[in-house]
């Protein structure tokens, strides 16, 4: 990367931080959900607690007793919420709704206490709540910066994250060892997060197209990548701001 481009990237991303600090906190808060990462990819259904059986089997066994929700709230994690009446999810069935503020911590306390076996005992590495996807157009690490907050927050770390270091950043990629806990969503410092967790079923549907996008970004020419980063991505990133307090320490 030549000096002029490196300088501009540095000053542009520094401006994101400056804008975040300069604006009142109310203006720096996360944007509305509909402007979040990967809006073209829907979640695909409820994100269940760790150890949940496949959705049909889970719904057949879950009696909405609230034991798992009570354990989660008792430990002050507040990740699990019972489905309200009138939703497509079974009434009272546990799900993770707000991964931006209350992701699953993988404490693994709820599966052994489930009275019906809707949640089964599994090793942390074998949990399959969902799959996290990075929005390449919003991630700092794909647009000229180096950001490790998501990988540091991940309970499985190097097992889940691959990096494609280059002139456009450290370019993180979340592989299929992901358990879908959402800790990366919480600790992404971009306003609104650059990461979305979808169900495993939805991931199977979008995987090929997503990999085409990832490989396309990695293999694109310098000129094409330059236009994408400067003309499309950086304005979106700067509009959201960098929430320094979100970064994993």
BELQUIJO-V131680 format. One record per residue. RES is the residue in one small letter. SS is DSSP state (h for helix, s for strand, l for the rest). PHI is phi in degrees with one decimal (none if undefined). OMEGA is omega in radians with two decimals (NA if undefined). Layout:
[[RES,SS,PHI,OMEGA] [RES,SS,PHI,OMEGA]]
//
This chain:
[[x,l,none,-3.12] [x,l,-74.0,-3.02] [x,h,-63.2,-3.07] [x,h,-66.1,3.13] [x,h,-68.0,3.14] [x,h,-62.2,3.14] [x,h,-65.2,-3.11] [x,h,-66.6,3.09] [x,h,-59.6,-3.13] [x,h,-63.1,-3.12] [x,h,-71.1,3.13] [x,h,-65.1,-3.12] [x,h,-72.2,3.04] [x,h,-65.5,3.12] [x,h,-64.5,3.07] [x,h,-57.9,3.11] [x,h,-65.0,-3.13] [x,h,-65.1,3.11] [x,h,-63.0,3.14] [x,h,-62.5,-3.13] [x,h,-72.8,-3.03] [x,h,-74.6,-3.07] [x,l,-81.3,3.08] [x,l,-58.8,-3.05] [x,h,-59.5,-3.13] [x,h,-63.0,-3.13] [x,h,-83.0,-3.12] [x,h,-95.0,-3.09] [x,l,-70.1,-3.09] [x,l,-61.1,3.10] [x,l,-70.8,3.14] [x,l,-56.9,-3.07] [x,h,-58.0,-3.06] [x,h,-70.9,3.08] [x,h,-107.9,-3.11] [x,l,-76.1,-3.10] [x,l,-70.1,3.06] [x,l,46.1,-3.10] [x,l,-63.3,3.14] [x,l,-77.4,3.14] [x,l,-111.1,3.14] [x,l,-79.4,-3.06] [x,l,-62.7,3.05] [x,l,94.9,-3.13] [x,l,136.4,-3.11] [x,l,-71.1,3.02] [x,s,-90.9,-3.05] [x,l,-86.8,3.12] [x,l,-65.5,3.10] [x,l,-59.7,3.13] [x,l,85.1,-3.11] [x,s,-66.0,3.03] [x,l,-66.4,3.00] [x,l,-49.9,-2.90] [x,h,-50.0,-3.11] [x,h,-64.2,3.12] [x,h,-68.6,3.12] [x,h,-60.9,-3.10] [x,h,-67.3,3.12] [x,h,-71.1,-3.09] [x,h,-97.2,-3.07] [x,l,-67.2,3.14] [x,l,-107.5,3.11] [x,l,55.2,-3.09] [x,l,-74.9,3.10] [x,l,84.1,3.14] [x,h,-61.2,-3.12] [x,h,-64.3,3.11] [x,h,-62.7,3.14] [x,h,-63.2,3.11] [x,h,-63.9,-3.12] [x,h,-62.0,3.13] [x,h,-72.7,3.11] [x,h,-63.6,3.10] [x,l,-87.7,3.10] [x,l,64.3,3.04] [x,l,-88.5,3.06] [x,l,56.8,-3.13] [x,l,-78.8,-3.05] [x,s,-92.1,3.12] [x,s,-132.9,3.08] [x,s,-71.5,-3.14] [x,l,-66.9,3.13] [x,l,-74.0,3.12] [x,l,-65.4,3.07] [x,l,94.9,3.09] [x,l,-89.3,3.14] [x,l,-71.5,3.08] [x,l,-76.0,3.14] [x,l,-58.9,-3.10] [x,l,-55.9,3.09] [x,l,82.8,-3.12] [x,l,-71.2,-3.07] [x,s,-74.1,3.09] [x,s,-155.9,3.05] [x,s,-97.3,-3.03] [x,l,-103.8,-3.00] [x,l,-114.6,-3.14] [x,l,-74.5,3.13] [x,l,-67.4,-3.13] [x,l,-115.2,-3.07] [x,l,-134.4,3.09] [x,l,-74.8,3.05] [x,l,-75.4,-3.14] [x,l,-89.9,-3.10] [x,l,57.9,3.07] [x,l,-70.4,3.08] [x,l,63.0,3.13] [x,l,-87.8,-3.06] [x,l,-80.4,-3.10] [x,h,-55.4,-3.10] [x,h,-71.1,-3.12] [x,h,-101.8,3.11] [x,l,-69.0,-3.05] [x,l,-77.5,-3.05] [x,l,-114.5,-3.10] [x,l,83.1,3.05] [x,l,-64.0,3.00] [x,s,-110.6,-3.13] [x,l,-107.3,3.12] [x,l,-70.7,3.10] [x,l,-140.4,3.01] [x,l,-73.1,-3.10] [x,h,-54.5,-3.12] [x,h,-67.4,-3.09] [x,h,-99.2,3.09] [x,l,-64.4,3.10] [x,l,-136.4,3.12] [x,l,-70.7,-3.08] [x,l,-178.5,-3.13] [x,s,-139.6,-3.13] [x,s,-87.8,3.12] [x,s,-123.7,3.12] [x,s,-94.4,3.03] [x,l,-80.7,-3.06] [x,l,-64.0,-3.13] [x,l,-78.5,-3.11] [x,l,-116.6,-3.06] [x,l,-71.2,3.09] [x,h,-56.5,-3.06] [x,h,-69.3,3.08] [x,h,-102.7,-3.03] [x,l,-135.1,2.98] [x,l,95.2,-3.11] [x,s,-120.4,3.01] [x,l,-119.8,-3.13] [x,l,-132.1,-3.09] [x,l,-119.7,-3.02] [x,h,-59.2,-3.10] [x,h,-65.2,-3.12] [x,h,-69.5,3.09] [x,h,-69.3,-3.11] [x,h,-77.0,-3.07] [x,l,-66.9,3.13] [x,l,-62.5,-3.11] [x,l,-106.0,2.99] [x,h,48.1,-3.01] [x,h,-62.6,3.13] [x,h,-69.8,-3.06] [x,l,-101.1,-3.00] [x,s,-101.5,2.97] [x,s,-114.3,3.14] [x,s,-124.0,3.09] [x,l,-115.0,-3.06] [x,l,-67.4,3.13] [x,s,-167.0,-3.07] [x,l,-70.5,3.14] [x,l,-102.9,3.09] [x,s,130.1,3.12] [x,l,-85.1,2.97] [x,l,43.7,-3.12] [x,s,-72.1,3.07] [x,s,-134.7,-3.13] [x,s,-95.8,-3.09] [x,l,-87.8,-2.98] [x,l,-78.3,2.97] [x,l,-79.0,3.12] [x,l,-56.4,3.13] [x,l,-98.8,3.08] [x,l,80.7,-3.10] [x,l,-72.3,3.11] [x,l,90.8,3.12] [x,h,-62.7,3.09] [x,h,-66.5,3.10] [x,h,-62.0,-3.10] [x,h,-63.4,-2.99] [x,h,-95.9,2.99] [x,l,-69.3,-3.05] [x,l,-78.4,3.09] [x,s,-74.8,3.07] [x,l,-57.3,-3.10] [x,l,88.1,-3.13] [x,l,74.9,3.07] [x,l,-105.8,-3.06] [x,s,-128.6,3.09] [x,s,-128.7,3.04] [x,s,-102.5,3.10] [x,s,-118.7,3.09] [x,l,-67.8,3.11] [x,h,-63.6,3.13] [x,h,-65.0,3.10] [x,h,-65.4,3.14] [x,h,-59.8,3.13] [x,h,-60.4,-3.13] [x,h,-73.8,-3.04] [x,h,-104.0,-3.01] [x,h,-54.7,-3.06] [x,h,-61.3,3.13] [x,h,-64.7,3.14] [x,h,-65.6,3.13] [x,h,-65.6,3.05] [x,h,-61.6,3.12] [x,h,-65.3,-3.14] [x,h,-61.8,-3.12] [x,h,-66.0,3.10] [x,h,-63.4,3.11] [x,h,-65.1,-3.11] [x,h,-70.3,-3.05] [x,h,-101.1,-3.09] [x,l,-68.3,3.13] [x,l,-68.4,3.12] [x,h,-58.5,-3.10] [x,h,-65.1,-3.14] [x,h,-66.3,3.14] [x,h,-62.6,3.12] [x,h,-57.2,-3.13] [x,h,-63.8,-3.11] [x,h,-62.6,-3.09] [x,h,-66.8,-3.03] [x,h,-78.6,-3.04] [x,h,-87.4,-3.07] [x,h,-111.5,-2.96] [x,h,-79.1,-3.07] [x,h,-60.1,3.07] [x,h,-60.1,3.12] [x,h,-68.2,3.13] [x,h,-64.5,-3.11] [x,h,-66.9,3.10] [x,h,-66.1,-3.12] [x,h,-88.7,3.11] [x,l,81.0,3.11] [x,s,-109.8,-3.14] [x,l,-95.0,-3.03] [x,h,-58.5,-3.11] [x,h,-66.2,3.12] [x,h,-79.8,-3.02] [x,l,-62.5,-3.13] [x,l,-71.6,-3.10] [x,l,-109.3,NA]]
//
